């Protein structure tokens, strides 16, 4: 009986190469799985809120109740079910009224990890109720006076990638999504909604917010709405009949001082 012959050196090298390759592939799979888990945990706050995030959330309550001609008329608390769905750490819900015209704007500002905050948009939430969406969303710009320090402005390259115009040196050109809905009842009024996201600096309206802010430590989402009758049978973005657009011009500079930039959060 002839015994098994030992593998020649070439055969041994081939086997060892396959073993090493398998180890490398396995290590890559494990590393990818861990990285995805860490990113998901970060985006959803799986491990609980950090103290600096809790402090930043508390600052939302300090946003002025009077912004130019607009004064807070009422406020409300976000329900626990909505808070859990959005996985937000802090929120502000107010109704502002214009002291001369009587126009009202509903404001919602939420804060937390980018997961749930970047997923939900009015097109899904409002469109599924008693309203019909009129046309596609549009990106609109809102000029805001720059703060003296340029630290609160995104780089022009990043801002332009997010749909933010940086043409004017003395202003920050924030970008918001805007869409109109009409109540389904006969003769129903129009409801205009603006929304955008920010890491505490410039407000932007990216096509995919979840991807854009996936690596951010925290993110803010600002959404506001108002009912109005369009002048002349039609509505135009940021026109005299647009309470939301005019409200933003007063609200954004007033609120900016109470937003904590994501890269500065640990220095608070």
Residue pairs with C-beta under 8 A, 6 or more apart in sequence:
7 15
39 214
39 215
40 46
40 115
41 47
42 113
42 217
43 113
43 114
43 115
43 214
44 87
44 113
44 115
44 116
45 87
45 89
45 112
45 113
45 115
49 57
49 89
49 112
52 260
52 265
52 266
52 268
53 89
53 112
53 217
53 218
53 265
54 89
55 260
55 268
56 90
56 111
56 218
56 260
56 265
56 268
57 89
57 90
57 111
57 112
58 90
59 258
59 259
59 260
60 90
60 91
60 92
60 109
60 111
60 258
61 92
62 258
63 92
63 109
63 254
63 255
63 258
64 254
64 255
65 71
65 72
65 94
66 72
67 96
67 247
67 250
67 251
67 254
67 255
68 249
68 250
68 254
69 98
69 99
69 100
69 250
70 96
70 97
70 98
70 99
70 105
70 247
70 250
70 251
71 96
71 97
71 99
72 94
72 95
72 96
73 94
73 95
73 96
73 97
73 104
74 94
74 95
75 92
75 93
75 94
75 95
76 93
76 94
77 91
77 93
78 88
78 91
78 93
78 110
83 91
85 116
85 120
86 110
86 112
86 116
86 117
86 120
87 112
87 113
87 115
87 116
87 117
88 110
88 111
88 112
88 116
88 117
89 111
89 112
89 113
89 218
90 110
90 111
90 112
91 108
91 109
91 110
91 111
92 107
92 108
92 109
92 110
93 106
93 107
93 108
93 109
94 106
94 107
95 104
95 105
95 106
95 107
96 104
96 105
96 107
96 247
96 251
97 103
97 104
97 105
98 104
98 243
98 247
101 243
103 226
103 228
103 243
104 226
104 227
104 243
105 224
105 225
105 226
105 243
105 244
105 247
106 224
106 225
106 226
107 222
107 223
107 224
107 247
107 251
108 221
108 222
108 223
108 224
109 220
109 221
109 222
109 223
109 255
110 117
110 220
110 221
111 117
111 218
111 219
111 220
111 221
112 218
112 219
113 217
113 218
113 219
114 209
114 210
114 213
114 214
114 216
114 218
114 219
115 210
117 197
117 219
117 221
118 197
118 209
118 210
118 212
118 213
118 219
118 221
119 210
121 177
121 195
122 179
122 181
122 193
122 195
122 223
122 225
123 133
123 137
123 179
126 133
126 181
126 191
126 193
127 133
127 181
130 183
130 184
130 185
131 181
131 182
131 183
131 184
131 191
132 181
132 182
132 184
133 179
133 180
133 181
134 179
134 180
134 181
134 182
134 190
135 179
135 180
136 179
137 177
137 178
137 179
138 177
138 178
138 179
138 237
139 163
139 175
139 176
139 177
139 178
139 205
140 175
140 176
140 177
140 178
140 194
140 237
140 238
140 245
141 164
141 165
141 173
141 174
141 175
141 176
142 173
142 174
142 175
142 176
142 203
142 238
142 245
142 248
142 249
142 252
143 168
143 171
143 172
143 173
143 174
143 249
144 171
144 172
144 173
144 174
144 249
144 252
144 253
144 256
145 170
145 171
145 172
145 253
146 152
146 153
146 169
146 170
146 171
146 172
147 256
151 261
152 172
152 200
152 201
152 202
152 256
152 261
153 159
153 172
153 201
153 202
154 162
154 164
154 201
154 202
154 204
156 166
159 165
159 166
159 173
159 202
159 204
160 166
162 175
162 202
162 204
162 205
162 206
162 212
163 175
163 204
163 205
163 206
164 173
164 174
164 175
164 202
164 203
164 204
165 173
165 175
166 173
167 173
172 202
174 196
174 202
174 203
174 204
174 248
174 252
175 196
175 202
175 203
175 204
175 205
176 194
176 195
176 196
176 203
176 205
176 248
177 194
177 195
177 196
177 205
178 192
178 193
178 194
178 237
178 244
179 192
179 193
180 190
180 191
180 192
180 193
180 235
181 190
181 191
181 192
181 193
182 188
182 189
182 190
182 191
183 189
183 191
189 227
189 228
189 229
190 227
190 228
190 229
190 230
190 235
191 225
191 226
191 227
192 225
192 226
192 228
192 235
192 242
192 243
192 244
193 223
193 224
193 225
193 244
194 222
194 223
194 224
194 225
194 244
194 245
194 248
195 205
195 221
195 222
195 223
195 224
196 203
196 204
196 205
196 221
196 222
197 203
197 204
197 205
197 206
197 209
197 212
197 213
197 219
197 220
197 221
197 222
198 204
198 219
198 220
198 222
198 259
199 213
199 216
199 217
199 218
199 219
199 220
199 261
199 262
199 263
200 218
200 220
200 259
200 260
200 261
200 262
200 264
201 259
201 261
203 222
203 252
204 212
206 212
206 213
213 219
216 262
217 262
217 263
217 265
218 260
218 262
218 265
219 262
220 259
224 244
224 247
224 248
225 244
226 243
226 244
226 247
228 235
228 241
228 242
228 243
229 241
230 241
231 239
231 240
231 241
235 241
235 242
236 242
237 245
238 245
239 245
260 268
